[in-house]
Amino acid sequence: MRAMQVRVLLFAGARDAFGANEVPARIPLDGTAADLIRHLEDACPGAIEFLRTCRVAVNREFATPDGVIPEDAEVALIPPVSGG
C-alpha cells in the first residue's frame, strides 16, 4: 500500500483530546476523510467518541467521509460547535 503523511490541524476540543495543535497521520495515497478518522481513532483510542462528532476540513472546505484527501492538502479536524 502506498501511503502519504498528512499534518492534521486541531482546534478547541480536538486540541484538548490530543494535547497538541497538530498531529501527523499516515493514510493511504488517495485516502479519504473516513480513512483519516480511522487512523486518528487508532492513534488515540480514548478519543473515539469525540472523533465521531468531528468534521474533517480539506483545504478549508468540509469533506464528506468518502472525500479524497489530496497530497499536500491542508487538513483540519473541526469539533462540533454550539451556539448560544
PyMOL Python script that loads the backbone (N, CA, C, O; Angstrom):
from pymol import cmd

cmd.read_pdbstr("""\
ATOM      1  N   MET A   1       0.846  -1.184   0.000  1.00  0.00           N
ATOM      2  CA  MET A   1       0.000   0.000   0.000  1.00  0.00           C
ATOM      3  C   MET A   1       0.887   1.242   0.000  1.00  0.00           C
ATOM      4  O   MET A   1       1.787   1.376   0.830  1.00  0.00           O
ATOM      5  N   ARG A   2       0.630   2.118  -0.912  1.00  0.00           N
ATOM      6  CA  ARG A   2       1.330   3.402  -0.921  1.00  0.00           C
ATOM      7  C   ARG A   2       0.596   4.328   0.029  1.00  0.00           C
ATOM      8  O   ARG A   2      -0.634   4.358   0.065  1.00  0.00           O
ATOM      9  N   ALA A   3       1.360   5.079   0.793  1.00  0.00           N
ATOM     10  CA  ALA A   3       0.757   5.945   1.804  1.00  0.00           C
ATOM     11  C   ALA A   3       1.340   7.343   1.703  1.00  0.00           C
ATOM     12  O   ALA A   3       2.369   7.575   1.070  1.00  0.00           O
ATOM     13  N   MET A   4       0.648   8.257   2.347  1.00  0.00           N
ATOM     14  CA  MET A   4       1.141   9.633   2.438  1.00  0.00           C
ATOM     15  C   MET A   4       0.989  10.100   3.878  1.00  0.00           C
ATOM     16  O   MET A   4       0.146   9.609   4.629  1.00  0.00           O
ATOM     17  N   GLN A   5       1.809  11.040   4.230  1.00  0.00           N
ATOM     18  CA  GLN A   5       1.761  11.639   5.562  1.00  0.00           C
ATOM     19  C   GLN A   5       1.052  12.982   5.432  1.00  0.00           C
ATOM     20  O   GLN A   5       1.409  13.803   4.587  1.00  0.00           O
ATOM     21  N   VAL A   6       0.045  13.198   6.274  1.00  0.00           N
ATOM     22  CA  VAL A   6      -0.623  14.493   6.306  1.00  0.00           C
ATOM     23  C   VAL A   6      -0.494  15.080   7.706  1.00  0.00           C
ATOM     24  O   VAL A   6      -0.395  14.357   8.698  1.00  0.00           O
ATOM     25  N   ARG A   7      -0.498  16.365   7.758  1.00  0.00           N
ATOM     26  CA  ARG A   7      -0.466  17.083   9.033  1.00  0.00           C
ATOM     27  C   ARG A   7      -1.888  17.547   9.297  1.00  0.00           C
ATOM     28  O   ARG A   7      -2.496  18.229   8.472  1.00  0.00           O
ATOM     29  N   VAL A   8      -2.415  17.166  10.464  1.00  0.00           N
ATOM     30  CA  VAL A   8      -3.805  17.482  10.807  1.00  0.00           C
ATOM     31  C   VAL A   8      -3.815  18.586  11.855  1.00  0.00           C
ATOM     32  O   VAL A   8      -3.287  18.411  12.953  1.00  0.00           O
ATOM     33  N   LEU A   9      -4.412  19.717  11.517  1.00  0.00           N
ATOM     34  CA  LEU A   9      -4.543  20.835  12.444  1.00  0.00           C
ATOM     35  C   LEU A   9      -5.698  20.554  13.392  1.00  0.00           C
ATOM     36  O   LEU A   9      -6.740  20.047  12.977  1.00  0.00           O
ATOM     37  N   LEU A  10      -5.514  20.881  14.656  1.00  0.00           N
ATOM     38  CA  LEU A  10      -6.523  20.602  15.682  1.00  0.00           C
ATOM     39  C   LEU A  10      -6.977  21.887  16.352  1.00  0.00           C
ATOM     40  O   LEU A  10      -6.174  22.789  16.589  1.00  0.00           O
ATOM     41  N   PHE A  11      -8.261  21.969  16.657  1.00  0.00           N
ATOM     42  CA  PHE A  11      -8.830  23.155  17.284  1.00  0.00           C
ATOM     43  C   PHE A  11      -9.715  22.754  18.465  1.00  0.00           C
ATOM     44  O   PHE A  11     -10.268  21.654  18.490  1.00  0.00           O
ATOM     45  N   ALA A  12      -9.842  23.642  19.430  1.00  0.00           N
ATOM     46  CA  ALA A  12     -10.758  23.508  20.574  1.00  0.00           C
ATOM     47  C   ALA A  12     -10.664  22.131  21.215  1.00  0.00           C
ATOM     48  O   ALA A  12      -9.584  21.723  21.642  1.00  0.00           O
ATOM     49  N   GLY A  13     -11.791  21.402  21.290  1.00  0.00           N
ATOM     50  CA  GLY A  13     -11.821  20.099  21.941  1.00  0.00           C
ATOM     51  C   GLY A  13     -10.900  19.082  21.296  1.00  0.00           C
ATOM     52  O   GLY A  13     -10.388  18.196  21.980  1.00  0.00           O
ATOM     53  N   ALA A  14     -10.678  19.190  19.991  1.00  0.00           N
ATOM     54  CA  ALA A  14      -9.751  18.273  19.313  1.00  0.00           C
ATOM     55  C   ALA A  14      -8.335  18.496  19.822  1.00  0.00           C
ATOM     56  O   ALA A  14      -7.596  17.542  20.064  1.00  0.00           O
ATOM     57  N   ARG A  15      -7.967  19.741  19.979  1.00  0.00           N
ATOM     58  CA  ARG A  15      -6.641  20.084  20.519  1.00  0.00           C
ATOM     59  C   ARG A  15      -6.517  19.549  21.939  1.00  0.00           C
ATOM     60  O   ARG A  15      -5.469  19.021  22.312  1.00  0.00           O
ATOM     61  N   ASP A  16      -7.568  19.679  22.730  1.00  0.00           N
ATOM     62  CA  ASP A  16      -7.544  19.171  24.104  1.00  0.00           C
ATOM     63  C   ASP A  16      -7.432  17.644  24.126  1.00  0.00           C
ATOM     64  O   ASP A  16      -6.684  17.095  24.935  1.00  0.00           O
ATOM     65  N   ALA A  17      -8.160  16.958  23.256  1.00  0.00           N
ATOM     66  CA  ALA A  17      -8.160  15.498  23.233  1.00  0.00           C
ATOM     67  C   ALA A  17      -6.784  14.936  22.887  1.00  0.00           C
ATOM     68  O   ALA A  17      -6.372  13.910  23.428  1.00  0.00           O
ATOM     69  N   PHE A  18      -6.079  15.609  21.987  1.00  0.00           N
ATOM     70  CA  PHE A  18      -4.779  15.117  21.540  1.00  0.00           C
ATOM     71  C   PHE A  18      -3.607  15.790  22.254  1.00  0.00           C
ATOM     72  O   PHE A  18      -2.471  15.327  22.150  1.00  0.00           O
ATOM     73  N   GLY A  19      -3.875  16.875  22.974  1.00  0.00           N
ATOM     74  CA  GLY A  19      -2.806  17.561  23.685  1.00  0.00           C
ATOM     75  C   GLY A  19      -1.789  18.221  22.780  1.00  0.00           C
ATOM     76  O   GLY A  19      -0.619  18.348  23.139  1.00  0.00           O
ATOM     77  N   ALA A  20      -2.231  18.640  21.606  1.00  0.00           N
ATOM     78  CA  ALA A  20      -1.329  19.274  20.634  1.00  0.00           C
ATOM     79  C   ALA A  20      -2.142  20.136  19.681  1.00  0.00           C
ATOM     80  O   ALA A  20      -3.360  19.989  19.581  1.00  0.00           O
ATOM     81  N   ASN A  21      -1.461  21.034  18.983  1.00  0.00           N
ATOM     82  CA  ASN A  21      -2.108  21.881  17.981  1.00  0.00           C
ATOM     83  C   ASN A  21      -2.234  21.178  16.636  1.00  0.00           C
ATOM     84  O   ASN A  21      -3.059  21.550  15.801  1.00  0.00           O
ATOM     85  N   GLU A  22      -1.401  20.152  16.438  1.00  0.00           N
ATOM     86  CA  GLU A  22      -1.442  19.386  15.200  1.00  0.00           C
ATOM     87  C   GLU A  22      -0.844  18.010  15.452  1.00  0.00           C
ATOM     88  O   GLU A  22      -0.051  17.820  16.373  1.00  0.00           O
ATOM     89  N   VAL A  23      -1.240  17.051  14.614  1.00  0.00           N
ATOM     90  CA  VAL A  23      -0.714  15.691  14.702  1.00  0.00           C
ATOM     91  C   VAL A  23      -0.446  15.177  13.288  1.00  0.00           C
ATOM     92  O   VAL A  23      -1.131  15.570  12.344  1.00  0.00           O
ATOM     93  N   PRO A  24       0.543  14.304  13.141  1.00  0.00           N
ATOM     94  CA  PRO A  24       0.763  13.672  11.837  1.00  0.00           C
ATOM     95  C   PRO A  24      -0.175  12.483  11.697  1.00  0.00           C
ATOM     96  O   PRO A  24      -0.562  11.865  12.689  1.00  0.00           O
ATOM     97  N   ALA A  25      -0.534  12.171  10.474  1.00  0.00           N
ATOM     98  CA  ALA A  25      -1.362  10.994  10.198  1.00  0.00           C
ATOM     99  C   ALA A  25      -0.872  10.361   8.906  1.00  0.00           C
ATOM    100  O   ALA A  25      -0.621  11.050   7.917  1.00  0.00           O
ATOM    101  N   ARG A  26      -0.742   9.058   8.927  1.00  0.00           N
ATOM    102  CA  ARG A  26      -0.336   8.310   7.737  1.00  0.00           C
ATOM    103  C   ARG A  26      -1.573   7.599   7.203  1.00  0.00           C
ATOM    104  O   ARG A  26      -2.150   6.739   7.868  1.00  0.00           O
ATOM    105  N   ILE A  27      -1.969   7.976   5.989  1.00  0.00           N
ATOM    106  CA  ILE A  27      -3.156   7.390   5.361  1.00  0.00           C
ATOM    107  C   ILE A  27      -2.778   6.897   3.964  1.00  0.00           C
ATOM    108  O   ILE A  27      -1.744   7.297   3.429  1.00  0.00           O
ATOM    109  N   PRO A  28      -3.595   6.039   3.373  1.00  0.00           N
ATOM    110  CA  PRO A  28      -3.294   5.566   2.014  1.00  0.00           C
ATOM    111  C   PRO A  28      -3.268   6.729   1.027  1.00  0.00           C
ATOM    112  O   PRO A  28      -3.980   7.719   1.193  1.00  0.00           O
ATOM    113  N   LEU A  29      -2.443   6.592   0.008  1.00  0.00           N
ATOM    114  CA  LEU A  29      -2.474   7.553  -1.087  1.00  0.00           C
ATOM    115  C   LEU A  29      -3.896   7.531  -1.625  1.00  0.00           C
ATOM    116  O   LEU A  29      -4.456   6.451  -1.815  1.00  0.00           O
ATOM    117  N   ASP A  30      -4.488   8.669  -1.871  1.00  0.00           N
ATOM    118  CA  ASP A  30      -5.902   8.782  -2.233  1.00  0.00           C
ATOM    119  C   ASP A  30      -6.812   8.335  -1.094  1.00  0.00           C
ATOM    120  O   ASP A  30      -7.931   7.877  -1.328  1.00  0.00           O
ATOM    121  N   GLY A  31      -6.322   8.470   0.157  1.00  0.00           N
ATOM    122  CA  GLY A  31      -7.128   8.155   1.325  1.00  0.00           C
ATOM    123  C   GLY A  31      -8.264   9.154   1.469  1.00  0.00           C
ATOM    124  O   GLY A  31      -8.229  10.249   0.907  1.00  0.00           O
ATOM    125  N   THR A  32      -9.261   8.759   2.226  1.00  0.00           N
ATOM    126  CA  THR A  32     -10.458   9.580   2.405  1.00  0.00           C
ATOM    127  C   THR A  32     -10.505  10.183   3.812  1.00  0.00           C
ATOM    128  O   THR A  32      -9.683   9.866   4.672  1.00  0.00           O
ATOM    129  N   ALA A  33     -11.479  11.050   4.018  1.00  0.00           N
ATOM    130  CA  ALA A  33     -11.694  11.618   5.349  1.00  0.00           C
ATOM    131  C   ALA A  33     -12.002  10.502   6.347  1.00  0.00           C
ATOM    132  O   ALA A  33     -11.568  10.572   7.496  1.00  0.00           O
ATOM    133  N   ALA A  34     -12.742   9.478   5.929  1.00  0.00           N
ATOM    134  CA  ALA A  34     -13.035   8.340   6.808  1.00  0.00           C
ATOM    135  C   ALA A  34     -11.758   7.583   7.162  1.00  0.00           C
ATOM    136  O   ALA A  34     -11.603   7.136   8.299  1.00  0.00           O
ATOM    137  N   ASP A  35     -10.846   7.434   6.207  1.00  0.00           N
ATOM    138  CA  ASP A  35      -9.552   6.792   6.483  1.00  0.00           C
ATOM    139  C   ASP A  35      -8.791   7.586   7.546  1.00  0.00           C
ATOM    140  O   ASP A  35      -8.179   7.010   8.445  1.00  0.00           O
ATOM    141  N   LEU A  36      -8.838   8.897   7.433  1.00  0.00           N
ATOM    142  CA  LEU A  36      -8.145   9.748   8.397  1.00  0.00           C
ATOM    143  C   LEU A  36      -8.734   9.569   9.796  1.00  0.00           C
ATOM    144  O   LEU A  36      -7.989   9.434  10.767  1.00  0.00           O
ATOM    145  N   ILE A  37     -10.050   9.567   9.905  1.00  0.00           N
ATOM    146  CA  ILE A  37     -10.685   9.395  11.217  1.00  0.00           C
ATOM    147  C   ILE A  37     -10.304   8.037  11.802  1.00  0.00           C
ATOM    148  O   ILE A  37     -10.010   7.941  12.993  1.00  0.00           O
ATOM    149  N   ARG A  38     -10.307   6.989  10.980  1.00  0.00           N
ATOM    150  CA  ARG A  38      -9.907   5.654  11.474  1.00  0.00           C
ATOM    151  C   ARG A  38      -8.470   5.679  11.990  1.00  0.00           C
ATOM    152  O   ARG A  38      -8.180   5.096  13.035  1.00  0.00           O
ATOM    153  N   HIS A  39      -7.577   6.340  11.276  1.00  0.00           N
ATOM    154  CA  HIS A  39      -6.186   6.444  11.721  1.00  0.00           C
ATOM    155  C   HIS A  39      -6.114   7.165  13.074  1.00  0.00           C
ATOM    156  O   HIS A  39      -5.404   6.722  13.977  1.00  0.00           O
ATOM    157  N   LEU A  40      -6.841   8.261  13.210  1.00  0.00           N
ATOM    158  CA  LEU A  40      -6.817   9.021  14.470  1.00  0.00           C
ATOM    159  C   LEU A  40      -7.432   8.224  15.610  1.00  0.00           C
ATOM    160  O   LEU A  40      -6.978   8.329  16.749  1.00  0.00           O
ATOM    161  N   GLU A  41      -8.459   7.428  15.323  1.00  0.00           N
ATOM    162  CA  GLU A  41      -9.045   6.563  16.360  1.00  0.00           C
ATOM    163  C   GLU A  41      -8.027   5.537  16.848  1.00  0.00           C
ATOM    164  O   GLU A  41      -7.938   5.258  18.044  1.00  0.00           O
ATOM    165  N   ASP A  42      -7.259   4.978  15.906  1.00  0.00           N
ATOM    166  CA  ASP A  42      -6.215   4.017  16.284  1.00  0.00           C
ATOM    167  C   ASP A  42      -5.113   4.694  17.093  1.00  0.00           C
ATOM    168  O   ASP A  42      -4.573   4.108  18.031  1.00  0.00           O
ATOM    169  N   ALA A  43      -4.784   5.936  16.722  1.00  0.00           N
ATOM    170  CA  ALA A  43      -3.712   6.667  17.398  1.00  0.00           C
ATOM    171  C   ALA A  43      -4.111   7.133  18.789  1.00  0.00           C
ATOM    172  O   ALA A  43      -3.259   7.264  19.668  1.00  0.00           O
ATOM    173  N   CYS A  44      -5.401   7.383  18.994  1.00  0.00           N
ATOM    174  CA  CYS A  44      -5.872   7.907  20.285  1.00  0.00           C
ATOM    175  C   CYS A  44      -7.221   7.258  20.625  1.00  0.00           C
ATOM    176  O   CYS A  44      -8.265   7.898  20.503  1.00  0.00           O
ATOM    177  N   PRO A  45      -7.198   5.974  21.056  1.00  0.00           N
ATOM    178  CA  PRO A  45      -8.451   5.257  21.327  1.00  0.00           C
ATOM    179  C   PRO A  45      -9.358   5.953  22.340  1.00  0.00           C
ATOM    180  O   PRO A  45     -10.576   5.789  22.283  1.00  0.00           O
ATOM    181  N   GLY A  46      -8.799   6.712  23.247  1.00  0.00           N
ATOM    182  CA  GLY A  46      -9.613   7.409  24.231  1.00  0.00           C
ATOM    183  C   GLY A  46     -10.455   8.521  23.643  1.00  0.00           C
ATOM    184  O   GLY A  46     -11.353   9.037  24.309  1.00  0.00           O
ATOM    185  N   ALA A  47     -10.178   8.898  22.401  1.00  0.00           N
ATOM    186  CA  ALA A  47     -10.898   9.998  21.764  1.00  0.00           C
ATOM    187  C   ALA A  47     -11.904   9.522  20.717  1.00  0.00           C
ATOM    188  O   ALA A  47     -12.438  10.335  19.962  1.00  0.00           O
ATOM    189  N   ILE A  48     -12.170   8.209  20.664  1.00  0.00           N
ATOM    190  CA  ILE A  48     -13.033   7.671  19.607  1.00  0.00           C
ATOM    191  C   ILE A  48     -14.406   8.343  19.589  1.00  0.00           C
ATOM    192  O   ILE A  48     -14.848   8.799  18.534  1.00  0.00           O
ATOM    193  N   GLU A  49     -15.082   8.413  20.719  1.00  0.00           N
ATOM    194  CA  GLU A  49     -16.421   9.023  20.740  1.00  0.00           C
ATOM    195  C   GLU A  49     -16.363  10.486  20.309  1.00  0.00           C
ATOM    196  O   GLU A  49     -17.239  10.955  19.583  1.00  0.00           O
ATOM    197  N   PHE A  50     -15.349  11.196  20.747  1.00  0.00           N
ATOM    198  CA  PHE A  50     -15.180  12.596  20.354  1.00  0.00           C
ATOM    199  C   PHE A  50     -14.949  12.698  18.849  1.00  0.00           C
ATOM    200  O   PHE A  50     -15.565  13.531  18.183  1.00  0.00           O
ATOM    201  N   LEU A  51     -14.061  11.852  18.305  1.00  0.00           N
ATOM    202  CA  LEU A  51     -13.729  11.910  16.884  1.00  0.00           C
ATOM    203  C   LEU A  51     -14.950  11.683  16.008  1.00  0.00           C
ATOM    204  O   LEU A  51     -15.045  12.242  14.916  1.00  0.00           O
ATOM    205  N   ARG A  52     -15.866  10.882  16.471  1.00  0.00           N
ATOM    206  CA  ARG A  52     -17.058  10.583  15.668  1.00  0.00           C
ATOM    207  C   ARG A  52     -18.013  11.765  15.569  1.00  0.00           C
ATOM    208  O   ARG A  52     -18.955  11.729  14.777  1.00  0.00           O
ATOM    209  N   THR A  53     -17.788  12.810  16.356  1.00  0.00           N
ATOM    210  CA  THR A  53     -18.619  14.008  16.268  1.00  0.00           C
ATOM    211  C   THR A  53     -17.936  15.128  15.490  1.00  0.00           C
ATOM    212  O   THR A  53     -18.539  16.171  15.237  1.00  0.00           O
ATOM    213  N   CYS A  54     -16.686  14.913  15.114  1.00  0.00           N
ATOM    214  CA  CYS A  54     -15.912  15.947  14.413  1.00  0.00           C
ATOM    215  C   CYS A  54     -16.117  15.874  12.906  1.00  0.00           C
ATOM    216  O   CYS A  54     -16.541  14.853  12.365  1.00  0.00           O
ATOM    217  N   ARG A  55     -15.808  16.968  12.253  1.00  0.00           N
ATOM    218  CA  ARG A  55     -15.805  17.029  10.783  1.00  0.00           C
ATOM    219  C   ARG A  55     -14.366  17.201  10.326  1.00  0.00           C
ATOM    220  O   ARG A  55     -13.535  17.753  11.047  1.00  0.00           O
ATOM    221  N   VAL A  56     -14.086  16.729   9.139  1.00  0.00           N
ATOM    222  CA  VAL A  56     -12.770  16.897   8.537  1.00  0.00           C
ATOM    223  C   VAL A  56     -12.887  18.000   7.484  1.00  0.00           C
ATOM    224  O   VAL A  56     -13.783  17.979   6.640  1.00  0.00           O
ATOM    225  N   ALA A  57     -11.977  18.952   7.549  1.00  0.00           N
ATOM    226  CA  ALA A  57     -11.920  20.002   6.528  1.00  0.00           C
ATOM    227  C   ALA A  57     -10.656  19.781   5.701  1.00  0.00           C
ATOM    228  O   ALA A  57      -9.574  19.567   6.247  1.00  0.00           O
ATOM    229  N   VAL A  58     -10.807  19.835   4.392  1.00  0.00           N
ATOM    230  CA  VAL A  58      -9.692  19.677   3.466  1.00  0.00           C
ATOM    231  C   VAL A  58      -9.626  20.945   2.626  1.00  0.00           C
ATOM    232  O   VAL A  58     -10.570  21.301   1.922  1.00  0.00           O
ATOM    233  N   ASN A  59      -8.485  21.612   2.722  1.00  0.00           N
ATOM    234  CA  ASN A  59      -8.307  22.889   2.013  1.00  0.00           C
ATOM    235  C   ASN A  59      -9.440  23.866   2.321  1.00  0.00           C
ATOM    236  O   ASN A  59      -9.981  24.531   1.438  1.00  0.00           O
ATOM    237  N   ARG A  60      -9.776  23.924   3.611  1.00  0.00           N
ATOM    238  CA  ARG A  60     -10.743  24.871   4.177  1.00  0.00           C
ATOM    239  C   ARG A  60     -12.194  24.647   3.756  1.00  0.00           C
ATOM    240  O   ARG A  60     -13.015  25.561   3.827  1.00  0.00           O
ATOM    241  N   GLU A  61     -12.505  23.422   3.316  1.00  0.00           N
ATOM    242  CA  GLU A  61     -13.885  23.057   2.994  1.00  0.00           C
ATOM    243  C   GLU A  61     -14.191  21.733   3.673  1.00  0.00           C
ATOM    244  O   GLU A  61     -13.346  20.839   3.704  1.00  0.00           O
ATOM    245  N   PHE A  62     -15.397  21.604   4.218  1.00  0.00           N
ATOM    246  CA  PHE A  62     -15.768  20.345   4.849  1.00  0.00           C
ATOM    247  C   PHE A  62     -15.754  19.227   3.817  1.00  0.00           C
ATOM    248  O   PHE A  62     -16.214  19.393   2.688  1.00  0.00           O
ATOM    249  N   ALA A  63     -15.214  18.083   4.231  1.00  0.00           N
ATOM    250  CA  ALA A  63     -15.144  16.912   3.362  1.00  0.00           C
ATOM    251  C   ALA A  63     -16.217  15.916   3.764  1.00  0.00           C
ATOM    252  O   ALA A  63     -16.571  15.815   4.939  1.00  0.00           O
ATOM    253  N   THR A  64     -16.726  15.192   2.804  1.00  0.00           N
ATOM    254  CA  THR A  64     -17.617  14.070   3.095  1.00  0.00           C
ATOM    255  C   THR A  64     -16.740  12.896   3.532  1.00  0.00           C
ATOM    256  O   THR A  64     -15.544  12.888   3.241  1.00  0.00           O
ATOM    257  N   PRO A  65     -17.306  11.909   4.222  1.00  0.00           N
ATOM    258  CA  PRO A  65     -16.481  10.777   4.648  1.00  0.00           C
ATOM    259  C   PRO A  65     -15.738  10.094   3.501  1.00  0.00           C
ATOM    260  O   PRO A  65     -14.630   9.593   3.692  1.00  0.00           O
ATOM    261  N   ASP A  66     -16.343  10.070   2.310  1.00  0.00           N
ATOM    262  CA  ASP A  66     -15.676   9.425   1.172  1.00  0.00           C
ATOM    263  C   ASP A  66     -14.870  10.412   0.326  1.00  0.00           C
ATOM    264  O   ASP A  66     -14.370  10.054  -0.741  1.00  0.00           O
ATOM    265  N   GLY A  67     -14.744  11.655   0.803  1.00  0.00           N
ATOM    266  CA  GLY A  67     -13.964  12.663   0.091  1.00  0.00           C
ATOM    267  C   GLY A  67     -12.476  12.354   0.166  1.00  0.00           C
ATOM    268  O   GLY A  67     -11.934  12.149   1.252  1.00  0.00           O
ATOM    269  N   VAL A  68     -11.818  12.322  -0.986  1.00  0.00           N
ATOM    270  CA  VAL A  68     -10.391  12.004  -1.069  1.00  0.00           C
ATOM    271  C   VAL A  68      -9.565  13.188  -0.586  1.00  0.00           C
ATOM    272  O   VAL A  68      -9.863  14.342  -0.894  1.00  0.00           O
ATOM    273  N   ILE A  69      -8.526  12.881   0.172  1.00  0.00           N
ATOM    274  CA  ILE A  69      -7.593  13.908   0.654  1.00  0.00           C
ATOM    275  C   ILE A  69      -6.395  13.906  -0.290  1.00  0.00           C
ATOM    276  O   ILE A  69      -5.640  12.934  -0.324  1.00  0.00           O
ATOM    277  N   PRO A  70      -6.207  14.989  -1.061  1.00  0.00           N
ATOM    278  CA  PRO A  70      -5.075  15.021  -1.986  1.00  0.00           C
ATOM    279  C   PRO A  70      -3.760  15.258  -1.243  1.00  0.00           C
ATOM    280  O   PRO A  70      -3.744  15.782  -0.129  1.00  0.00           O
ATOM    281  N   GLU A  71      -2.671  14.866  -1.878  1.00  0.00           N
ATOM    282  CA  GLU A  71      -1.360  15.138  -1.297  1.00  0.00           C
ATOM    283  C   GLU A  71      -1.208  16.647  -1.129  1.00  0.00           C
ATOM    284  O   GLU A  71      -1.748  17.425  -1.915  1.00  0.00           O
ATOM    285  N   ASP A  72      -0.476  17.048  -0.110  1.00  0.00           N
ATOM    286  CA  ASP A  72      -0.188  18.455   0.184  1.00  0.00           C
ATOM    287  C   ASP A  72      -1.417  19.276   0.548  1.00  0.00           C
ATOM    288  O   ASP A  72      -1.381  20.504   0.483  1.00  0.00           O
ATOM    289  N   ALA A  73      -2.502  18.613   0.927  1.00  0.00           N
ATOM    290  CA  ALA A  73      -3.714  19.335   1.327  1.00  0.00           C
ATOM    291  C   ALA A  73      -3.551  19.884   2.740  1.00  0.00           C
ATOM    292  O   ALA A  73      -2.806  19.331   3.550  1.00  0.00           O
ATOM    293  N   GLU A  74      -4.250  20.967   3.023  1.00  0.00           N
ATOM    294  CA  GLU A  74      -4.363  21.451   4.403  1.00  0.00           C
ATOM    295  C   GLU A  74      -5.547  20.707   5.011  1.00  0.00           C
ATOM    296  O   GLU A  74      -6.672  20.812   4.522  1.00  0.00           O
ATOM    297  N   VAL A  75      -5.288  19.956   6.078  1.00  0.00           N
ATOM    298  CA  VAL A  75      -6.312  19.126   6.693  1.00  0.00           C
ATOM    299  C   VAL A  75      -6.528  19.606   8.131  1.00  0.00           C
ATOM    300  O   VAL A  75      -5.568  19.856   8.860  1.00  0.00           O
ATOM    301  N   ALA A  76      -7.781  19.731   8.525  1.00  0.00           N
ATOM    302  CA  ALA A  76      -8.097  20.164   9.890  1.00  0.00           C
ATOM    303  C   ALA A  76      -9.231  19.312  10.440  1.00  0.00           C
ATOM    304  O   ALA A  76     -10.133  18.899   9.711  1.00  0.00           O
ATOM    305  N   LEU A  77      -9.167  19.062  11.722  1.00  0.00           N
ATOM    306  CA  LEU A  77     -10.216  18.347  12.425  1.00  0.00           C
ATOM    307  C   LEU A  77     -11.039  19.405  13.171  1.00  0.00           C
ATOM    308  O   LEU A  77     -10.520  20.121  14.027  1.00  0.00           O
ATOM    309  N   ILE A  78     -12.323  19.490  12.831  1.00  0.00           N
ATOM    310  CA  ILE A  78     -13.196  20.529  13.380  1.00  0.00           C
ATOM    311  C   ILE A  78     -14.198  19.891  14.326  1.00  0.00           C
ATOM    312  O   ILE A  78     -15.052  19.114  13.898  1.00  0.00           O
ATOM    313  N   PRO A  79     -14.097  20.218  15.623  1.00  0.00           N
ATOM    314  CA  PRO A  79     -15.061  19.678  16.580  1.00  0.00           C
ATOM    315  C   PRO A  79     -16.417  20.370  16.434  1.00  0.00           C
ATOM    316  O   PRO A  79     -16.507  21.440  15.832  1.00  0.00           O
ATOM    317  N   PRO A  80     -17.463  19.763  16.980  1.00  0.00           N
ATOM    318  CA  PRO A  80     -18.778  20.414  16.915  1.00  0.00           C
ATOM    319  C   PRO A  80     -18.750  21.729  17.679  1.00  0.00           C
ATOM    320  O   PRO A  80     -18.010  21.888  18.650  1.00  0.00           O
ATOM    321  N   VAL A  81     -19.563  22.656  17.225  1.00  0.00           N
ATOM    322  CA  VAL A  81     -19.624  23.984  17.830  1.00  0.00           C
ATOM    323  C   VAL A  81     -21.055  24.215  18.287  1.00  0.00           C
ATOM    324  O   VAL A  81     -22.002  23.943  17.549  1.00  0.00           O
ATOM    325  N   SER A  82     -21.208  24.716  19.498  1.00  0.00           N
ATOM    326  CA  SER A  82     -22.554  25.057  19.954  1.00  0.00           C
ATOM    327  C   SER A  82     -22.682  26.558  20.036  1.00  0.00           C
ATOM    328  O   SER A  82     -21.710  27.268  20.295  1.00  0.00           O
ATOM    329  N   GLY A  83     -23.874  27.023  19.817  1.00  0.00           N
ATOM    330  CA  GLY A  83     -24.119  28.461  19.851  1.00  0.00           C
ATOM    331  C   GLY A  83     -24.944  28.831  21.057  1.00  0.00           C
ATOM    332  O   GLY A  83     -25.395  27.975  21.819  1.00  0.00           O
ATOM    333  N   GLY A  84     -25.129  30.111  21.213  1.00  0.00           N
ATOM    334  CA  GLY A  84     -25.927  30.492  22.356  1.00  0.00           C
ATOM    335  C   GLY A  84     -26.443  31.867  22.252  1.00  0.00           C
ATOM    336  O   GLY A  84     -27.141  32.335  23.151  1.00  0.00           O
TER     337      GLY A  84
END
""", "prot")
cmd.dss("prot")
cmd.show_as("cartoon", "prot")
cmd.util.cbc("prot")
cmd.orient("prot")
